[in-house]
Amino acid sequence: MIGPKHLFWDSCVFIRYLTKGEGWLDIAELISDTKAKFQGERRHVYYSTLTYAEIRPRHFVGSAHGSLDDLLAELGAAFEPIDPNPNILKAAGELRDAVPVNPFPKEDPDKKRVISTPDSIHLMTCVFARDVLGVSDIVFQTFDNGKGSTWEGKCVPLLSFERWFPENVRTQRVSEVCSLPRAKPEDPEPPLPLNVADENPAHA
């Protein structure tokens, strides 16, 4: 498989793999490819250790893995965890403070969104990997396009994040996220910097 060498996985990618949800075959192929040699170097997948709290025992029911430890053992050294250090957490708080602007005022004038706490940590961890660890070509992979809801309410979709923040309202943290290439795991060569499909307001 041809594609980016440095990926960052949202928790939902691991969960889709475990539960064999939509796109799980593509994820399995990516895992297999990552563990093999890639053009003379190893492909790396980075992720936040927050993922450990988001993967629950029920996700292993019917899976080939009996536990989180089994999954991590299978993934091996090509998958690199990053702890949410104080700088990442501070940046996540700053990101969450940004106020989204509804891009669909005519279709749904009451549509309101927030940046969830887990999403902000994953996003700023990826920014940290890019800007502090020097992984300049990293691609944030997720299935999150805003269809679900959390205890915090409806959340800003990650794949079309920039649509909720016009340039005139973007904070520094929002701009950092908007500059991150984001794509679904099955996209082998996501466009840079961004060219994601428009969010469908009827299904958001």
C-alpha positions as CSV (number, residue, x, y, z in Angstrom):
1,M,0.0,0.0,0.0
2,I,1.3,3.5,-0.9
3,G,0.5,6.3,1.4
4,P,1.8,8.6,4.1
5,K,4.6,7.3,6.4
6,H,3.5,9.1,9.5
7,L,-0.1,8.8,10.8
8,F,-1.9,9.8,13.9
9,W,-4.9,7.7,14.8
10,D,-8.0,8.9,16.6
11,S,-9.5,6.4,19.1
12,C,-12.3,5.6,16.8
13,V,-9.9,4.0,14.3
14,F,-8.8,1.4,16.9
15,I,-12.4,0.8,18.0
16,R,-13.5,0.2,14.3
17,Y,-10.7,-2.3,13.9
18,L,-11.7,-4.2,17.1
19,T,-15.5,-4.2,16.4
20,K,-15.1,-4.8,12.6
21,G,-17.1,-1.7,11.8
22,E,-17.1,0.2,8.5
23,G,-13.6,0.3,7.0
24,W,-12.0,-2.3,9.3
25,L,-10.4,-4.2,6.4
26,D,-8.6,-1.0,5.3
27,I,-7.5,-0.5,8.9
28,A,-6.2,-4.1,9.1
29,E,-4.3,-3.6,5.9
30,L,-2.8,-0.4,7.2
31,I,-1.7,-2.2,10.4
32,S,-0.2,-5.0,8.4
33,D,1.6,-2.6,6.1
34,T,2.8,-0.5,9.0
35,K,4.4,-3.5,10.7
36,A,6.3,-4.3,7.5
37,K,9.1,-2.4,5.9
38,F,8.0,0.7,4.0
39,Q,10.3,2.0,1.3
40,G,13.3,1.1,3.5
41,E,11.9,2.7,6.6
42,R,9.2,1.9,9.0
43,R,5.8,3.6,8.8
44,H,4.8,5.0,12.2
45,V,1.4,5.4,13.7
46,Y,1.2,7.8,16.6
47,Y,-1.7,8.0,19.0
48,S,-2.6,9.6,22.4
49,T,-2.6,7.3,25.5
50,L,-6.1,8.8,26.1
51,T,-7.1,6.0,23.7
52,Y,-6.6,3.6,26.5
53,A,-9.5,5.1,28.4
54,E,-11.7,5.3,25.3
55,I,-11.3,1.6,24.4
56,R,-13.6,-0.4,26.7
57,P,-13.7,-4.1,27.4
58,R,-17.0,-4.5,25.4
59,H,-15.0,-3.5,22.3
60,F,-13.1,-6.8,22.6
61,V,-16.2,-9.0,22.5
62,G,-15.9,-11.1,19.3
63,S,-12.5,-9.7,18.6
64,A,-9.3,-11.7,18.0
65,H,-7.8,-9.8,20.9
66,G,-8.7,-10.6,24.5
67,S,-7.6,-7.3,26.0
68,L,-6.0,-4.0,25.4
69,D,-2.6,-5.5,26.3
70,D,-3.1,-8.1,23.6
71,L,-3.9,-5.4,21.0
72,L,-0.9,-3.3,21.9
73,A,1.3,-6.4,21.8
74,E,0.1,-7.1,18.2
75,L,0.6,-3.5,17.1
76,G,4.2,-3.5,18.2
77,A,6.8,-0.7,18.2
78,A,5.6,0.8,14.9
79,F,2.7,2.3,16.9
80,E,3.9,5.0,19.2
81,P,1.9,6.3,22.2
82,I,2.2,10.0,23.3
83,D,1.1,10.9,26.8
84,P,-1.0,14.0,27.2
85,N,1.6,16.2,28.9
86,P,0.8,19.6,30.5
87,N,1.6,21.5,27.3
88,I,-0.8,19.3,25.3
89,L,-3.5,19.7,27.9
90,K,-3.2,23.4,28.1
91,A,-3.4,23.7,24.3
92,A,-6.5,21.4,24.4
93,G,-8.1,23.8,26.8
94,E,-7.3,26.8,24.6
95,L,-8.7,24.9,21.6
96,R,-12.0,24.1,23.4
97,D,-12.4,27.8,24.2
98,A,-12.9,28.6,20.5
99,V,-16.5,29.3,19.4
100,P,-17.6,27.4,16.3
101,V,-19.7,29.2,13.6
102,N,-22.6,27.2,12.1
103,P,-21.8,26.8,8.4
104,F,-25.4,25.8,7.7
105,P,-27.5,28.7,9.1
106,K,-30.2,28.4,6.5
107,E,-30.6,24.6,6.6
108,D,-30.4,24.4,10.4
109,P,-30.3,27.8,12.2
110,D,-30.2,26.1,15.7
111,K,-27.2,23.8,14.8
112,K,-24.6,24.3,17.6
113,R,-21.4,22.4,18.2
114,V,-18.6,22.2,20.7
115,I,-15.1,20.8,20.5
116,S,-15.2,17.8,22.9
117,T,-12.5,17.3,25.5
118,P,-11.2,14.0,24.0
119,D,-11.2,15.4,20.5
120,S,-9.2,18.5,21.6
121,I,-6.6,16.3,23.3
122,H,-6.2,14.0,20.2
123,L,-5.9,17.0,17.9
124,M,-3.4,18.9,20.0
125,T,-1.4,15.7,20.5
126,C,-1.1,15.4,16.8
127,V,-0.1,19.1,16.6
128,F,2.5,18.4,19.3
129,A,3.9,15.5,17.3
130,R,4.2,17.7,14.2
131,D,5.5,20.9,15.7
132,V,7.5,19.7,18.7
133,L,8.5,16.1,17.8
134,G,9.2,17.2,14.3
135,V,6.9,14.8,12.4
136,S,6.2,17.3,9.8
137,D,4.3,15.1,7.3
138,I,1.9,13.6,9.8
139,V,-1.7,12.9,8.8
140,F,-4.6,12.8,11.3
141,Q,-6.8,9.8,10.6
142,T,-10.3,9.5,11.9
143,F,-13.9,8.5,11.0
144,D,-15.4,11.5,12.9
145,N,-17.5,13.6,10.7
146,G,-19.9,14.9,13.4
147,K,-22.7,12.4,13.2
148,G,-22.6,11.3,16.8
149,S,-23.2,13.1,20.1
150,T,-21.5,13.0,23.5
151,W,-22.3,14.1,27.0
152,E,-20.9,17.5,26.0
153,G,-23.4,17.7,23.1
154,K,-23.0,17.6,19.4
155,C,-19.4,18.0,18.5
156,V,-17.5,19.8,15.7
157,P,-16.7,17.2,13.0
158,L,-13.0,16.5,12.8
159,L,-12.8,15.7,9.1
160,S,-14.5,19.0,8.1
161,F,-13.3,20.9,11.2
162,E,-12.2,24.1,9.3
163,R,-15.7,24.6,7.9
164,W,-16.9,25.5,11.4
165,F,-14.2,28.2,11.8
166,P,-14.0,30.9,9.2
167,E,-10.6,32.5,9.0
168,N,-11.8,35.7,10.7
169,V,-12.7,33.8,13.9
170,R,-9.8,31.3,14.1
171,T,-7.6,31.3,17.2
172,Q,-4.0,30.1,17.1
173,R,-5.0,26.7,18.2
174,V,-7.8,26.4,15.7
175,S,-5.4,27.5,12.9
176,E,-3.0,24.8,14.0
177,V,-5.7,22.1,13.7
178,C,-7.0,23.5,10.3
179,S,-3.5,23.1,9.0
180,L,-3.4,19.4,9.9
181,P,-4.1,17.1,7.0
182,R,-7.1,14.9,8.0
183,A,-8.6,11.9,6.3
184,K,-10.3,8.6,6.8
185,P,-8.0,5.6,7.2
186,E,-9.0,4.1,3.8
187,D,-7.7,7.2,2.0
188,P,-4.2,6.0,0.9
189,E,-3.0,9.5,-0.2
190,P,-5.0,12.2,1.5
191,P,-4.7,15.6,-0.3
192,L,-2.5,18.2,1.3
193,P,-3.2,20.4,3.1
194,L,-6.9,19.7,3.0
195,N,-9.6,18.7,0.6
196,V,-12.2,16.8,2.6
197,A,-15.7,16.0,1.5
198,D,-18.3,18.5,2.6
199,E,-20.3,17.6,5.6
200,N,-23.9,16.7,4.8
201,P,-26.0,18.7,7.1
202,A,-28.9,16.3,6.7
203,H,-26.8,13.5,8.3
204,A,-24.6,15.5,10.7
